Amino acid sequence: MGKVSRFSDVRTVTVELNIQYLRPIRVDEEIQVEAYEKSRNGKHLIHLGEIRNGQGEMLAKATGRFVVVDPKRYAGLKQQDVERKA
């Protein structure tokens, strides 16, 4: 579901993820996985996801809350962490 953010050309981190498994998912059956943005309030995004079998029956559904991050700032923080550990 996090990949949905890329359609808006933003990078996000997952803050919360809730998955409800409704039916068993067989390893030998084809499934359809879909995710989309439900809402956006500033830097906060809500995404929904669904997994369905070939007959269209919903097998699992999820709601995720994501926060937009600045990739340059995130990369800078990662580099600082590496320098501190050295």
PDB file of N, CA, C and O in Angstrom:
ATOM      1  N   MET A   1       0.814  -1.187   0.000  1.00  0.00           N
ATOM      2  CA  MET A   1       0.000   0.000   0.000  1.00  0.00           C
ATOM      3  C   MET A   1       0.863   1.260   0.000  1.00  0.00           C
ATOM      4  O   MET A   1       0.435   2.316  -0.466  1.00  0.00           O
ATOM      5  N   GLY A   2       2.061   1.141   0.518  1.00  0.00           N
ATOM      6  CA  GLY A   2       2.943   2.298   0.547  1.00  0.00           C
ATOM      7  C   GLY A   2       3.299   2.787  -0.850  1.00  0.00           C
ATOM      8  O   GLY A   2       3.563   3.975  -1.037  1.00  0.00           O
ATOM      9  N   LYS A   3       3.312   1.893  -1.830  1.00  0.00           N
ATOM     10  CA  LYS A   3       3.644   2.276  -3.203  1.00  0.00           C
ATOM     11  C   LYS A   3       2.609   3.230  -3.800  1.00  0.00           C
ATOM     12  O   LYS A   3       2.921   3.945  -4.752  1.00  0.00           O
ATOM     13  N   VAL A   4       1.407   3.257  -3.274  1.00  0.00           N
ATOM     14  CA  VAL A   4       0.367   4.151  -3.781  1.00  0.00           C
ATOM     15  C   VAL A   4       0.827   5.605  -3.696  1.00  0.00           C
ATOM     16  O   VAL A   4       0.455   6.423  -4.537  1.00  0.00           O
ATOM     17  N   SER A   5       1.624   5.926  -2.699  1.00  0.00           N
ATOM     18  CA  SER A   5       2.114   7.293  -2.516  1.00  0.00           C
ATOM     19  C   SER A   5       2.918   7.774  -3.715  1.00  0.00           C
ATOM     20  O   SER A   5       2.947   8.969  -4.009  1.00  0.00           O
ATOM     21  N   ARG A   6       3.557   6.867  -4.393  1.00  0.00           N
ATOM     22  CA  ARG A   6       4.391   7.252  -5.540  1.00  0.00           C
ATOM     23  C   ARG A   6       3.562   7.832  -6.679  1.00  0.00           C
ATOM     24  O   ARG A   6       4.086   8.603  -7.483  1.00  0.00           O
ATOM     25  N   PHE A   7       2.281   7.482  -6.766  1.00  0.00           N
ATOM     26  CA  PHE A   7       1.425   8.071  -7.790  1.00  0.00           C
ATOM     27  C   PHE A   7       1.252   9.573  -7.555  1.00  0.00           C
ATOM     28  O   PHE A   7       0.979  10.328  -8.489  1.00  0.00           O
ATOM     29  N   SER A   8       1.413   9.995  -6.309  1.00  0.00           N
ATOM     30  CA  SER A   8       1.349  11.425  -5.955  1.00  0.00           C
ATOM     31  C   SER A   8       2.746  12.041  -5.931  1.00  0.00           C
ATOM     32  O   SER A   8       2.907  13.204  -5.560  1.00  0.00           O
ATOM     33  N   ASP A   9       3.754  11.263  -6.325  1.00  0.00           N
ATOM     34  CA  ASP A   9       5.147  11.705  -6.367  1.00  0.00           C
ATOM     35  C   ASP A   9       5.658  12.161  -5.005  1.00  0.00           C
ATOM     36  O   ASP A   9       6.356  13.169  -4.900  1.00  0.00           O
ATOM     37  N   VAL A  10       5.304  11.409  -3.961  1.00  0.00           N
ATOM     38  CA  VAL A  10       5.798  11.687  -2.617  1.00  0.00           C
ATOM     39  C   VAL A  10       6.347  10.398  -2.014  1.00  0.00           C
ATOM     40  O   VAL A  10       5.981   9.298  -2.430  1.00  0.00           O
ATOM     41  N   ARG A  11       7.222  10.549  -1.036  1.00  0.00           N
ATOM     42  CA  ARG A  11       7.746   9.415  -0.267  1.00  0.00           C
ATOM     43  C   ARG A  11       7.051   9.433   1.086  1.00  0.00           C
ATOM     44  O   ARG A  11       6.842  10.496   1.671  1.00  0.00           O
ATOM     45  N   THR A  12       6.701   8.270   1.573  1.00  0.00           N
ATOM     46  CA  THR A  12       6.007   8.182   2.855  1.00  0.00           C
ATOM     47  C   THR A  12       6.614   7.092   3.727  1.00  0.00           C
ATOM     48  O   THR A  12       7.316   6.201   3.250  1.00  0.00           O
ATOM     49  N   VAL A  13       6.323   7.192   5.011  1.00  0.00           N
ATOM     50  CA  VAL A  13       6.632   6.121   5.949  1.00  0.00           C
ATOM     51  C   VAL A  13       5.314   5.630   6.538  1.00  0.00           C
ATOM     52  O   VAL A  13       4.357   6.392   6.676  1.00  0.00           O
ATOM     53  N   THR A  14       5.283   4.362   6.877  1.00  0.00           N
ATOM     54  CA  THR A  14       4.080   3.772   7.458  1.00  0.00           C
ATOM     55  C   THR A  14       4.019   4.105   8.938  1.00  0.00           C
ATOM     56  O   THR A  14       4.973   3.864   9.677  1.00  0.00           O
ATOM     57  N   VAL A  15       2.895   4.658   9.364  1.00  0.00           N
ATOM     58  CA  VAL A  15       2.686   4.989  10.768  1.00  0.00           C
ATOM     59  C   VAL A  15       1.827   3.918  11.439  1.00  0.00           C
ATOM     60  O   VAL A  15       2.034   3.570  12.601  1.00  0.00           O
ATOM     61  N   GLU A  16       0.870   3.412  10.687  1.00  0.00           N
ATOM     62  CA  GLU A  16      -0.057   2.419  11.235  1.00  0.00           C
ATOM     63  C   GLU A  16      -0.557   1.543  10.096  1.00  0.00           C
ATOM     64  O   GLU A  16      -0.814   2.033   8.996  1.00  0.00           O
ATOM     65  N   LEU A  17      -0.695   0.238  10.360  1.00  0.00           N
ATOM     66  CA  LEU A  17      -1.200  -0.689   9.359  1.00  0.00           C
ATOM     67  C   LEU A  17      -2.101  -1.709  10.050  1.00  0.00           C
ATOM     68  O   LEU A  17      -1.686  -2.379  10.995  1.00  0.00           O
ATOM     69  N   ASN A  18      -3.322  -1.816   9.575  1.00  0.00           N
ATOM     70  CA  ASN A  18      -4.300  -2.732  10.146  1.00  0.00           C
ATOM     71  C   ASN A  18      -4.765  -3.682   9.043  1.00  0.00           C
ATOM     72  O   ASN A  18      -5.293  -3.240   8.023  1.00  0.00           O
ATOM     73  N   ILE A  19      -4.570  -4.985   9.247  1.00  0.00           N
ATOM     74  CA  ILE A  19      -4.951  -5.984   8.246  1.00  0.00           C
ATOM     75  C   ILE A  19      -6.007  -6.907   8.840  1.00  0.00           C
ATOM     76  O   ILE A  19      -5.862  -7.394   9.961  1.00  0.00           O
ATOM     77  N   GLN A  20      -7.060  -7.137   8.081  1.00  0.00           N
ATOM     78  CA  GLN A  20      -8.093  -8.091   8.482  1.00  0.00           C
ATOM     79  C   GLN A  20      -8.075  -9.245   7.475  1.00  0.00           C
ATOM     80  O   GLN A  20      -8.342  -9.054   6.289  1.00  0.00           O
ATOM     81  N   TYR A  21      -7.760 -10.423   7.963  1.00  0.00           N
ATOM     82  CA  TYR A  21      -7.786 -11.624   7.124  1.00  0.00           C
ATOM     83  C   TYR A  21      -9.187 -12.213   7.215  1.00  0.00           C
ATOM     84  O   TYR A  21      -9.632 -12.621   8.288  1.00  0.00           O
ATOM     85  N   LEU A  22      -9.878 -12.254   6.081  1.00  0.00           N
ATOM     86  CA  LEU A  22     -11.280 -12.662   6.068  1.00  0.00           C
ATOM     87  C   LEU A  22     -11.474 -14.128   5.701  1.00  0.00           C
ATOM     88  O   LEU A  22     -12.406 -14.775   6.178  1.00  0.00           O
ATOM     89  N   ARG A  23     -10.596 -14.648   4.855  1.00  0.00           N
ATOM     90  CA  ARG A  23     -10.671 -16.036   4.406  1.00  0.00           C
ATOM     91  C   ARG A  23      -9.262 -16.543   4.165  1.00  0.00           C
ATOM     92  O   ARG A  23      -8.355 -15.743   3.937  1.00  0.00           O
ATOM     93  N   PRO A  24      -9.058 -17.824   4.209  1.00  0.00           N
ATOM     94  CA  PRO A  24      -7.723 -18.356   3.907  1.00  0.00           C
ATOM     95  C   PRO A  24      -7.323 -18.039   2.459  1.00  0.00           C
ATOM     96  O   PRO A  24      -8.161 -18.032   1.557  1.00  0.00           O
ATOM     97  N   ILE A  25      -6.046 -17.781   2.263  1.00  0.00           N
ATOM     98  CA  ILE A  25      -5.523 -17.546   0.923  1.00  0.00           C
ATOM     99  C   ILE A  25      -4.666 -18.752   0.562  1.00  0.00           C
ATOM    100  O   ILE A  25      -3.620 -18.995   1.163  1.00  0.00           O
ATOM    101  N   ARG A  26      -5.129 -19.494  -0.423  1.00  0.00           N
ATOM    102  CA  ARG A  26      -4.417 -20.709  -0.836  1.00  0.00           C
ATOM    103  C   ARG A  26      -3.160 -20.327  -1.606  1.00  0.00           C
ATOM    104  O   ARG A  26      -3.160 -19.364  -2.373  1.00  0.00           O
ATOM    105  N   VAL A  27      -2.111 -21.074  -1.399  1.00  0.00           N
ATOM    106  CA  VAL A  27      -0.850 -20.772  -2.073  1.00  0.00           C
ATOM    107  C   VAL A  27      -0.895 -21.083  -3.565  1.00  0.00           C
ATOM    108  O   VAL A  27      -0.078 -20.564  -4.326  1.00  0.00           O
ATOM    109  N   ASP A  28      -1.830 -21.917  -3.992  1.00  0.00           N
ATOM    110  CA  ASP A  28      -1.885 -22.302  -5.402  1.00  0.00           C
ATOM    111  C   ASP A  28      -2.953 -21.549  -6.197  1.00  0.00           C
ATOM    112  O   ASP A  28      -3.244 -21.926  -7.332  1.00  0.00           O
ATOM    113  N   GLU A  29      -3.543 -20.496  -5.628  1.00  0.00           N
ATOM    114  CA  GLU A  29      -4.556 -19.759  -6.375  1.00  0.00           C
ATOM    115  C   GLU A  29      -4.062 -18.358  -6.729  1.00  0.00           C
ATOM    116  O   GLU A  29      -3.309 -17.730  -5.985  1.00  0.00           O
ATOM    117  N   GLU A  30      -4.513 -17.896  -7.887  1.00  0.00           N
ATOM    118  CA  GLU A  30      -4.170 -16.545  -8.291  1.00  0.00           C
ATOM    119  C   GLU A  30      -5.013 -15.561  -7.488  1.00  0.00           C
ATOM    120  O   GLU A  30      -6.183 -15.808  -7.195  1.00  0.00           O
ATOM    121  N   ILE A  31      -4.384 -14.441  -7.140  1.00  0.00           N
ATOM    122  CA  ILE A  31      -5.083 -13.414  -6.378  1.00  0.00           C
ATOM    123  C   ILE A  31      -4.920 -12.073  -7.079  1.00  0.00           C
ATOM    124  O   ILE A  31      -4.030 -11.882  -7.908  1.00  0.00           O
ATOM    125  N   GLN A  32      -5.794 -11.166  -6.724  1.00  0.00           N
ATOM    126  CA  GLN A  32      -5.724  -9.798  -7.234  1.00  0.00           C
ATOM    127  C   GLN A  32      -5.516  -8.880  -6.032  1.00  0.00           C
ATOM    128  O   GLN A  32      -6.290  -8.912  -5.076  1.00  0.00           O
ATOM    129  N   VAL A  33      -4.475  -8.070  -6.088  1.00  0.00           N
ATOM    130  CA  VAL A  33      -4.158  -7.149  -5.000  1.00  0.00           C
ATOM    131  C   VAL A  33      -4.335  -5.730  -5.510  1.00  0.00           C
ATOM    132  O   VAL A  33      -3.766  -5.361  -6.537  1.00  0.00           O
ATOM    133  N   GLU A  34      -5.124  -4.931  -4.796  1.00  0.00           N
ATOM    134  CA  GLU A  34      -5.356  -3.535  -5.179  1.00  0.00           C
ATOM    135  C   GLU A  34      -5.197  -2.647  -3.960  1.00  0.00           C
ATOM    136  O   GLU A  34      -5.522  -3.031  -2.837  1.00  0.00           O
ATOM    137  N   ALA A  35      -4.686  -1.445  -4.213  1.00  0.00           N
ATOM    138  CA  ALA A  35      -4.566  -0.452  -3.147  1.00  0.00           C
ATOM    139  C   ALA A  35      -4.815   0.917  -3.750  1.00  0.00           C
ATOM    140  O   ALA A  35      -4.520   1.155  -4.921  1.00  0.00           O
ATOM    141  N   TYR A  36      -5.353   1.804  -2.952  1.00  0.00           N
ATOM    142  CA  TYR A  36      -5.647   3.155  -3.431  1.00  0.00           C
ATOM    143  C   TYR A  36      -5.681   4.124  -2.258  1.00  0.00           C
ATOM    144  O   TYR A  36      -5.813   3.731  -1.099  1.00  0.00           O
ATOM    145  N   GLU A  37      -5.556   5.411  -2.600  1.00  0.00           N
ATOM    146  CA  GLU A  37      -5.596   6.455  -1.585  1.00  0.00           C
ATOM    147  C   GLU A  37      -7.041   6.788  -1.267  1.00  0.00           C
ATOM    148  O   GLU A  37      -7.831   7.090  -2.161  1.00  0.00           O
ATOM    149  N   LYS A  38      -7.380   6.731   0.006  1.00  0.00           N
ATOM    150  CA  LYS A  38      -8.738   7.072   0.437  1.00  0.00           C
ATOM    151  C   LYS A  38      -8.840   8.556   0.744  1.00  0.00           C
ATOM    152  O   LYS A  38      -9.797   9.216   0.339  1.00  0.00           O
ATOM    153  N   SER A  39      -7.837   9.087   1.470  1.00  0.00           N
ATOM    154  CA  SER A  39      -7.897  10.504   1.828  1.00  0.00           C
ATOM    155  C   SER A  39      -6.496  11.031   2.092  1.00  0.00           C
ATOM    156  O   SER A  39      -5.546  10.276   2.298  1.00  0.00           O
ATOM    157  N   ARG A  40      -6.404  12.348   2.078  1.00  0.00           N
ATOM    158  CA  ARG A  40      -5.141  13.024   2.371  1.00  0.00           C
ATOM    159  C   ARG A  40      -5.457  14.305   3.115  1.00  0.00           C
ATOM    160  O   ARG A  40      -6.302  15.098   2.701  1.00  0.00           O
ATOM    161  N   ASN A  41      -4.744  14.491   4.241  1.00  0.00           N
ATOM    162  CA  ASN A  41      -4.902  15.703   5.045  1.00  0.00           C
ATOM    163  C   ASN A  41      -3.494  16.220   5.342  1.00  0.00           C
ATOM    164  O   ASN A  41      -2.851  15.773   6.291  1.00  0.00           O
ATOM    165  N   GLY A  42      -3.024  17.155   4.530  1.00  0.00           N
ATOM    166  CA  GLY A  42      -1.662  17.649   4.683  1.00  0.00           C
ATOM    167  C   GLY A  42      -0.671  16.549   4.383  1.00  0.00           C
ATOM    168  O   GLY A  42      -0.665  16.000   3.281  1.00  0.00           O
ATOM    169  N   LYS A  43       0.179  16.215   5.364  1.00  0.00           N
ATOM    170  CA  LYS A  43       1.187  15.173   5.197  1.00  0.00           C
ATOM    171  C   LYS A  43       0.667  13.786   5.540  1.00  0.00           C
ATOM    172  O   LYS A  43       1.400  12.805   5.415  1.00  0.00           O
ATOM    173  N   HIS A  44      -0.579  13.688   5.969  1.00  0.00           N
ATOM    174  CA  HIS A  44      -1.142  12.410   6.409  1.00  0.00           C
ATOM    175  C   HIS A  44      -2.016  11.816   5.317  1.00  0.00           C
ATOM    176  O   HIS A  44      -2.932  12.468   4.817  1.00  0.00           O
ATOM    177  N   LEU A  45      -1.726  10.578   4.952  1.00  0.00           N
ATOM    178  CA  LEU A  45      -2.479   9.878   3.917  1.00  0.00           C
ATOM    179  C   LEU A  45      -3.074   8.599   4.484  1.00  0.00           C
ATOM    180  O   LEU A  45      -2.461   7.922   5.309  1.00  0.00           O
ATOM    181  N   ILE A  46      -4.267   8.284   4.032  1.00  0.00           N
ATOM    182  CA  ILE A  46      -4.920   7.019   4.381  1.00  0.00           C
ATOM    183  C   ILE A  46      -5.050   6.212   3.095  1.00  0.00           C
ATOM    184  O   ILE A  46      -5.623   6.681   2.111  1.00  0.00           O
ATOM    185  N   HIS A  47      -4.512   4.991   3.110  1.00  0.00           N
ATOM    186  CA  HIS A  47      -4.613   4.094   1.963  1.00  0.00           C
ATOM    187  C   HIS A  47      -5.413   2.862   2.362  1.00  0.00           C
ATOM    188  O   HIS A  47      -5.365   2.409   3.505  1.00  0.00           O
ATOM    189  N   LEU A  48      -6.139   2.341   1.401  1.00  0.00           N
ATOM    190  CA  LEU A  48      -6.888   1.099   1.595  1.00  0.00           C
ATOM    191  C   LEU A  48      -6.342   0.051   0.642  1.00  0.00           C
ATOM    192  O   LEU A  48      -5.888   0.374  -0.456  1.00  0.00           O
ATOM    193  N   GLY A  49      -6.388  -1.194   1.060  1.00  0.00           N
ATOM    194  CA  GLY A  49      -5.936  -2.284   0.212  1.00  0.00           C
ATOM    195  C   GLY A  49      -6.872  -3.476   0.320  1.00  0.00           C
ATOM    196  O   GLY A  49      -7.528  -3.679   1.342  1.00  0.00           O
ATOM    197  N   GLU A  50      -6.926  -4.262  -0.751  1.00  0.00           N
ATOM    198  CA  GLU A  50      -7.784  -5.447  -0.781  1.00  0.00           C
ATOM    199  C   GLU A  50      -7.067  -6.576  -1.513  1.00  0.00           C
ATOM    200  O   GLU A  50      -6.306  -6.339  -2.451  1.00  0.00           O
ATOM    201  N   ILE A  51      -7.315  -7.787  -1.079  1.00  0.00           N
ATOM    202  CA  ILE A  51      -6.873  -8.985  -1.790  1.00  0.00           C
ATOM    203  C   ILE A  51      -8.128  -9.791  -2.103  1.00  0.00           C
ATOM    204  O   ILE A  51      -8.932 -10.082  -1.217  1.00  0.00           O
ATOM    205  N   ARG A  52      -8.284 -10.149  -3.386  1.00  0.00           N
ATOM    206  CA  ARG A  52      -9.442 -10.934  -3.823  1.00  0.00           C
ATOM    207  C   ARG A  52      -8.961 -12.168  -4.592  1.00  0.00           C
ATOM    208  O   ARG A  52      -7.880 -12.171  -5.181  1.00  0.00           O
ATOM    209  N   ASN A  53      -9.790 -13.213  -4.573  1.00  0.00           N
ATOM    210  CA  ASN A  53      -9.471 -14.404  -5.349  1.00  0.00           C
ATOM    211  C   ASN A  53     -10.031 -14.257  -6.762  1.00  0.00           C
ATOM    212  O   ASN A  53     -10.610 -13.226  -7.104  1.00  0.00           O
ATOM    213  N   GLY A  54      -9.854 -15.290  -7.573  1.00  0.00           N
ATOM    214  CA  GLY A  54     -10.304 -15.252  -8.961  1.00  0.00           C
ATOM    215  C   GLY A  54     -11.801 -15.084  -9.135  1.00  0.00           C
ATOM    216  O   GLY A  54     -12.256 -14.631 -10.185  1.00  0.00           O
ATOM    217  N   GLN A  55     -12.580 -15.449  -8.108  1.00  0.00           N
ATOM    218  CA  GLN A  55     -14.033 -15.294  -8.172  1.00  0.00           C
ATOM    219  C   GLN A  55     -14.474 -13.916  -7.650  1.00  0.00           C
ATOM    220  O   GLN A  55     -15.668 -13.620  -7.609  1.00  0.00           O
ATOM    221  N   GLY A  56     -13.519 -13.090  -7.258  1.00  0.00           N
ATOM    222  CA  GLY A  56     -13.851 -11.751  -6.771  1.00  0.00           C
ATOM    223  C   GLY A  56     -14.170 -11.685  -5.291  1.00  0.00           C
ATOM    224  O   GLY A  56     -14.542 -10.624  -4.790  1.00  0.00           O
ATOM    225  N   GLU A  57     -14.032 -12.800  -4.574  1.00  0.00           N
ATOM    226  CA  GLU A  57     -14.306 -12.805  -3.137  1.00  0.00           C
ATOM    227  C   GLU A  57     -13.159 -12.126  -2.390  1.00  0.00           C
ATOM    228  O   GLU A  57     -11.989 -12.401  -2.654  1.00  0.00           O
ATOM    229  N   MET A  58     -13.502 -11.238  -1.458  1.00  0.00           N
ATOM    230  CA  MET A  58     -12.482 -10.557  -0.685  1.00  0.00           C
ATOM    231  C   MET A  58     -11.881 -11.507   0.343  1.00  0.00           C
ATOM    232  O   MET A  58     -12.597 -12.115   1.139  1.00  0.00           O
ATOM    233  N   LEU A  59     -10.554 -11.626   0.315  1.00  0.00           N
ATOM    234  CA  LEU A  59      -9.846 -12.523   1.219  1.00  0.00           C
ATOM    235  C   LEU A  59      -9.196 -11.761   2.374  1.00  0.00           C
ATOM    236  O   LEU A  59      -9.052 -12.296   3.473  1.00  0.00           O
ATOM    237  N   ALA A  60      -8.809 -10.519   2.121  1.00  0.00           N
ATOM    238  CA  ALA A  60      -8.190  -9.682   3.152  1.00  0.00           C
ATOM    239  C   ALA A  60      -8.389  -8.225   2.772  1.00  0.00           C
ATOM    240  O   ALA A  60      -8.511  -7.882   1.596  1.00  0.00           O
ATOM    241  N   LYS A  61      -8.418  -7.377   3.789  1.00  0.00           N
ATOM    242  CA  LYS A  61      -8.493  -5.936   3.531  1.00  0.00           C
ATOM    243  C   LYS A  61      -7.632  -5.222   4.568  1.00  0.00           C
ATOM    244  O   LYS A  61      -7.414  -5.719   5.673  1.00  0.00           O
ATOM    245  N   ALA A  62      -7.157  -4.057   4.186  1.00  0.00           N
ATOM    246  CA  ALA A  62      -6.240  -3.342   5.070  1.00  0.00           C
ATOM    247  C   ALA A  62      -6.459  -1.841   4.975  1.00  0.00           C
ATOM    248  O   ALA A  62      -6.914  -1.315   3.960  1.00  0.00           O
ATOM    249  N   THR A  63      -6.120  -1.178   6.063  1.00  0.00           N
ATOM    250  CA  THR A  63      -6.106   0.282   6.123  1.00  0.00           C
ATOM    251  C   THR A  63      -4.737   0.686   6.641  1.00  0.00           C
ATOM    252  O   THR A  63      -4.246   0.136   7.626  1.00  0.00           O
ATOM    253  N   GLY A  64      -4.128   1.649   5.972  1.00  0.00           N
ATOM    254  CA  GLY A  64      -2.815   2.113   6.398  1.00  0.00           C
ATOM    255  C   GLY A  64      -2.783   3.622   6.507  1.00  0.00           C
ATOM    256  O   GLY A  64      -3.406   4.337   5.722  1.00  0.00           O
ATOM    257  N   ARG A  65      -2.041   4.090   7.501  1.00  0.00           N
ATOM    258  CA  ARG A  65      -1.844   5.534   7.666  1.00  0.00           C
ATOM    259  C   ARG A  65      -0.372   5.814   7.391  1.00  0.00           C
ATOM    260  O   ARG A  65       0.510   5.176   7.965  1.00  0.00           O
ATOM    261  N   PHE A  66      -0.121   6.768   6.514  1.00  0.00           N
ATOM    262  CA  PHE A  66       1.219   7.089   6.062  1.00  0.00           C
ATOM    263  C   PHE A  66       1.476   8.581   6.235  1.00  0.00           C
ATOM    264  O   PHE A  66       0.550   9.391   6.192  1.00  0.00           O
ATOM    265  N   VAL A  67       2.750   8.936   6.433  1.00  0.00           N
ATOM    266  CA  VAL A  67       3.136  10.335   6.579  1.00  0.00           C
ATOM    267  C   VAL A  67       4.190  10.655   5.527  1.00  0.00           C
ATOM    268  O   VAL A  67       5.149   9.904   5.348  1.00  0.00           O
ATOM    269  N   VAL A  68       4.005  11.779   4.831  1.00  0.00           N
ATOM    270  CA  VAL A  68       4.941  12.217   3.809  1.00  0.00           C
ATOM    271  C   VAL A  68       6.236  12.672   4.482  1.00  0.00           C
ATOM    272  O   VAL A  68       6.209  13.396   5.477  1.00  0.00           O
ATOM    273  N   VAL A  69       7.372  12.236   3.926  1.00  0.00           N
ATOM    274  CA  VAL A  69       8.688  12.642   4.430  1.00  0.00           C
ATOM    275  C   VAL A  69       9.472  13.287   3.287  1.00  0.00           C
ATOM    276  O   VAL A  69       9.225  13.021   2.111  1.00  0.00           O
ATOM    277  N   ASP A  70      10.416  14.133   3.662  1.00  0.00           N
ATOM    278  CA  ASP A  70      11.314  14.764   2.696  1.00  0.00           C
ATOM    279  C   ASP A  70      12.482  13.814   2.461  1.00  0.00           C
ATOM    280  O   ASP A  70      13.263  13.573   3.382  1.00  0.00           O
ATOM    281  N   PRO A  71      12.624  13.266   1.254  1.00  0.00           N
ATOM    282  CA  PRO A  71      13.687  12.282   1.017  1.00  0.00           C
ATOM    283  C   PRO A  71      15.086  12.841   1.280  1.00  0.00           C
ATOM    284  O   PRO A  71      15.967  12.106   1.724  1.00  0.00           O
ATOM    285  N   LYS A  72      15.300  14.126   1.013  1.00  0.00           N
ATOM    286  CA  LYS A  72      16.619  14.719   1.254  1.00  0.00           C
ATOM    287  C   LYS A  72      16.922  14.747   2.747  1.00  0.00           C
ATOM    288  O   LYS A  72      18.037  14.431   3.161  1.00  0.00           O
ATOM    289  N   ARG A  73      15.952  15.117   3.545  1.00  0.00           N
ATOM    290  CA  ARG A  73      16.151  15.155   4.992  1.00  0.00           C
ATOM    291  C   ARG A  73      16.353  13.744   5.536  1.00  0.00           C
ATOM    292  O   ARG A  73      17.216  13.521   6.384  1.00  0.00           O
ATOM    293  N   TYR A  74      15.562  12.800   5.051  1.00  0.00           N
ATOM    294  CA  TYR A  74      15.682  11.411   5.491  1.00  0.00           C
ATOM    295  C   TYR A  74      17.060  10.868   5.150  1.00  0.00           C
ATOM    296  O   TYR A  74      17.691  10.207   5.975  1.00  0.00           O
ATOM    297  N   ALA A  75      17.530  11.144   3.936  1.00  0.00           N
ATOM    298  CA  ALA A  75      18.859  10.678   3.526  1.00  0.00           C
ATOM    299  C   ALA A  75      19.921  11.305   4.416  1.00  0.00           C
ATOM    300  O   ALA A  75      20.896  10.643   4.772  1.00  0.00           O
ATOM    301  N   GLY A  76      19.747  12.569   4.780  1.00  0.00           N
ATOM    302  CA  GLY A  76      20.700  13.238   5.659  1.00  0.00           C
ATOM    303  C   GLY A  76      20.737  12.614   7.039  1.00  0.00           C
ATOM    304  O   GLY A  76      21.812  12.455   7.618  1.00  0.00           O
ATOM    305  N   LEU A  77      19.595  12.264   7.567  1.00  0.00           N
ATOM    306  CA  LEU A  77      19.542  11.632   8.883  1.00  0.00           C
ATOM    307  C   LEU A  77      20.216  10.270   8.845  1.00  0.00           C
ATOM    308  O   LEU A  77      20.929   9.907   9.780  1.00  0.00           O
ATOM    309  N   LYS A  78      20.001   9.523   7.791  1.00  0.00           N
ATOM    310  CA  LYS A  78      20.641   8.218   7.664  1.00  0.00           C
ATOM    311  C   LYS A  78      22.149   8.374   7.652  1.00  0.00           C
ATOM    312  O   LYS A  78      22.854   7.612   8.313  1.00  0.00           O
ATOM    313  N   GLN A  79      22.656   9.353   6.910  1.00  0.00           N
ATOM    314  CA  GLN A  79      24.095   9.565   6.828  1.00  0.00           C
ATOM    315  C   GLN A  79      24.662   9.944   8.191  1.00  0.00           C
ATOM    316  O   GLN A  79      25.737   9.475   8.568  1.00  0.00           O
ATOM    317  N   GLN A  80      23.943  10.793   8.939  1.00  0.00           N
ATOM    318  CA  GLN A  80      24.397  11.185  10.278  1.00  0.00           C
ATOM    319  C   GLN A  80      24.487   9.971  11.191  1.00  0.00           C
ATOM    320  O   GLN A  80      25.432   9.851  11.971  1.00  0.00           O
ATOM    321  N   ASP A  81      23.512   9.071  11.100  1.00  0.00           N
ATOM    322  CA  ASP A  81      23.531   7.865  11.928  1.00  0.00           C
ATOM    323  C   ASP A  81      24.756   7.024  11.601  1.00  0.00           C
ATOM    324  O   ASP A  81      25.392   6.478  12.502  1.00  0.00           O
ATOM    325  N   VAL A  82      25.092   6.915  10.323  1.00  0.00           N
ATOM    326  CA  VAL A  82      26.256   6.137   9.906  1.00  0.00           C
ATOM    327  C   VAL A  82      27.526   6.772  10.454  1.00  0.00           C
ATOM    328  O   VAL A  82      28.415   6.068  10.934  1.00  0.00           O
ATOM    329  N   GLU A  83      27.619   8.109  10.384  1.00  0.00           N
ATOM    330  CA  GLU A  83      28.809   8.804  10.864  1.00  0.00           C
ATOM    331  C   GLU A  83      28.965   8.657  12.369  1.00  0.00           C
ATOM    332  O   GLU A  83      30.085   8.524  12.861  1.00  0.00           O
ATOM    333  N   ARG A  84      27.866   8.678  13.103  1.00  0.00           N
ATOM    334  CA  ARG A  84      27.918   8.527  14.573  1.00  0.00           C
ATOM    335  C   ARG A  84      28.428   7.147  14.980  1.00  0.00           C
ATOM    336  O   ARG A  84      29.162   7.017  15.960  1.00  0.00           O
ATOM    337  N   LYS A  85      28.042   6.126  14.234  1.00  0.00           N
ATOM    338  CA  LYS A  85      28.431   4.769  14.583  1.00  0.00           C
ATOM    339  C   LYS A  85      29.896   4.475  14.261  1.00  0.00           C
ATOM    340  O   LYS A  85      30.496   3.556  14.818  1.00  0.00           O
ATOM    341  N   ALA A  86      30.462   5.276  13.348  1.00  0.00           N
ATOM    342  CA  ALA A  86      31.855   5.029  12.921  1.00  0.00           C
ATOM    343  C   ALA A  86      32.867   5.444  13.971  1.00  0.00           C
ATOM    344  O   ALA A  86      34.071   5.300  13.759  1.00  0.00           O
TER     345      ALA A  86
END
